[in-house]
């Protein structure tokens, strides 16, 4: 009987999910202080937990989270520039 194949899941880079990046940035842009911190922690958990549950190695989960964070930061900067200019 053939052995079942193991498959490495391919994760679409979270930082390239533009709608999620923009939505997070827009929500963060409206928040300050503790509310922003709580929102951000929950958002990161919503990214990291499913990846970890799918068996993605911890270092890759961390890379995905940091890439998402960078993308959201760039979007926040773009929102700030748009509001000035």
C-alpha positions in Angstrom: 0.0 0.0 0.0 1.5 3.4 -1.0 2.5 5.8 1.7 0.4 9.0 1.9 2.3 12.0 0.5 3.2 14.8 2.7 2.7 18.2 1.3 4.3 21.5 2.4 1.6 24.1 2.4 2.2 27.1 0.2 1.1 30.2 2.1 0.2 33.3 0.0 2.4 36.0 1.6 0.2 37.8 4.1 2.0 41.1 3.4 0.6 40.9 -0.2 -3.0 40.5 0.9 -3.6 44.2 0.1 -7.1 44.3 1.4 -6.1 43.0 4.8 -3.1 45.4 4.9 -5.2 48.4 4.0 -8.0 47.4 6.4 -5.6 47.0 9.3 -3.9 50.4 8.5 -7.2 52.2 8.2 -8.4 50.8 11.5 -5.1 51.6 13.3 -5.2 55.1 11.8 -8.4 55.7 13.7 -7.1 54.3 17.1 -4.6 55.5 19.7 -3.1 54.1 22.9 -4.4 51.0 24.5 -7.1 50.4 21.9 -4.5 50.4 19.1 -2.3 48.0 21.1 -5.1 45.6 21.8 -6.3 45.7 18.2 -2.8 45.0 16.9 -2.1 42.1 19.2 -5.4 40.5 18.2 -4.7 41.1 14.5 -1.3 39.5 14.8 -2.7 36.5 16.6 -5.3 36.1 13.9 -2.4 35.8 11.4 0.1 33.7 13.5 -2.3 31.2 15.0 -3.7 29.7 11.8 -0.2 29.5 10.3 1.1 27.7 13.3 -1.9 25.4 13.4 -1.2 24.5 9.7 2.3 23.4 10.7 4.2 26.4 9.3 7.6 26.6 11.1 7.9 29.2 13.8 10.6 31.2 11.9 8.4 31.4 8.8 5.4 32.5 10.9 7.6 35.2 12.4 8.7 36.3 8.9 5.1 36.5 7.7 4.1 38.6 10.7 7.0 41.0 10.3 6.3 41.4 6.6 2.7 42.1 7.4 3.8 44.7 10.0 6.1 46.4 7.5 3.3 46.5 4.9 0.8 48.0 7.4 3.4 50.6 8.4 4.0 51.6 4.8 0.2 51.9 4.3 0.0 54.1 7.5 2.7 56.3 6.1 0.8 56.6 2.8 -2.4 57.5 4.7 -0.5 60.2 6.6 0.9 61.6 3.4 -2.4 61.6 1.7 -4.0 63.5 4.6 -1.3 66.2 4.3 -1.1 66.6 0.6 
